[in-house]
Amino acid sequence: MNLSELAEKQREYFSTGKTLAVEERKKALLKLREGIIRREKEIFDALGADLGKSVCEAYMTEIGMVLEEISFLVKNLKKFAAAHRVKASISQFPARCYTIAAPYGVALIMSPWNYPFQLTLAPLADCLAAGNCAIVKPSAYAPATSALIKELLSDLFAPEYVAAVTGGRAENEALLRQKYDMIFFTGGVSTGKIVARAAAETLTPAVLELGGKSPCIVDEDADIARAARRIAFGKLLNAGQTCVAPDYLLVQESVKAALLEALEQEFVKMCGEDALKNENYPHIVNEKHFQRVKGLISPEKVVFGGDFDEKTLKIQPTLLDSATLEDAAMQEEIFGPVLPVLTFRTFEDAKKIIAVHPNPLALYYFGKKNESRALQEISFGGGCVNDTILHLATPRMGFGGVGESGMGAYHGKRGFDAFSHTKSILKKGKIELSLRFAPYSDKKLASLKKYIR
C-alpha cells in the first residue's frame, strides 16, 4: 500500500465513525498498553542497541512514561470527551451553550531518535484517546526501535486505523506530500520549519515540539550540593541527548568554583571514574552526531572529562569552564554530555545572555532571590525551580515550547486537546428575544446598550 493509498484508507475508516465511541478508544489504549508490556524485553533490547540505554533508564524515561500516559488517559477519557457546559450570555438567552471535543481525523506523528519509543507512543496514545486514526513515522536514526514500533503496531491495529511507516528522508518527504487533518512533529528546528511549511500548504493544524539552548541558572543563594546532583542527573540522562537537558550553566560568579567542584563529584558518583567504561552510560546515537558533539569541545576550556571513544561512540561528561557566547558549544543546541559554564554578576546579565538564544524549550532556576523574575521575565516552554527535567514527567501538566522552541503542547488533557477540535455549540429553545430582529430603532438600540456592554 503506497502512502497516498494509506492516507486515503485511513480517511475512509475514520468516516465510518468506528473511532468515535469512548469505549472503543479505551479498548485501543488498553490494547496498546498490553502490547507494550508484553514486548518490554524487546523494547529494552532495541533501546540498548540504538542508544546504549540501561534497562532502568529505558523504563524510567521511555516505557514507564508511555504506560503512565495511557493509564491517565483511560482513567479520564470519559470526562475529557464529555460535553462541557458554558454559561450563555444575555444576548443568547434563553439557550444552552456547551463545547464538545471532536477528533481531527487522520493524524501524522513524526518522532525523533533520542527518545524513539516514548516520543512516538505517547503522542499516539493522545491521538487515539481523541478518536483519530494515525500514521506514525519513527526516526531512521533509531533503526532497532523503529522496526520494533512498526512490528508492534502492525500486530495490534489494522493499517487503516494505525500504521507505522519506516525509512529516512525520502519517506519523510513523501509523507509530507499527503493531506492530513493534523500533524504532530517532534525534532529539530530546521526540520520543524519544513514540516510547518508543508502543513501551511494545506492549512493543516500542527503541533511542533522543537528544542533550543535550555539554560540552567544557579544563583548565589542556591543549595550547591543539591543543585549539582540534580543538574548532573539532567545532563547525564541519555548522555545529554535530551531536548530539555540543561544546555549550558549560568552561574552567579561567587558560587562558580563550589558548583564546578560539586558537579565533578556528582559525575563520578553517577558514572564512575571513567564513564567510557560504564556499560550503563549511553552512547551518542551515531557517528555523525558523535563527530558533531566532539567538535563542540574546546580542549583548552575542559576542566573535567573531555575524553571519548571512537569505537563505542561514547563521550565523557565534560565541563567547559569560562565559556563565551563565541564558543562552538554556544552556537547550537549541544545534544550531548558537554556542559559550558558561563557566569553572571546580576540577573540582568543572565537575561541578556539567554536572550541571544530566545525562547528555550526549558529553563531551570536554582535559588530563591530571583525565582519570580526568572519565571516571569524570561520566555520559555516550561521548566523547574531547584530541579531539572521532571516538569515533563507527568500527564497532569502540558509540555511544549514557545516561539523558536515550538508551538502547542501535549501530555494528558493537553495531549487530548492537541488532537481534538473544540466545537462550540448553542442549543436554542422556542422562546427568543425580539431585540435581535429587524426592523431596528432607537428604542431597540437603547435596550441593547442596557443589556449588552
Summary of the structure (lengths in Angstrom):
residues: 453
radius of gyration: 24.9
end to end distance: 58.0
largest distance: 86.2
contacts: 1545
relative contact order: 0.13
helix: 47%
strand: 19%
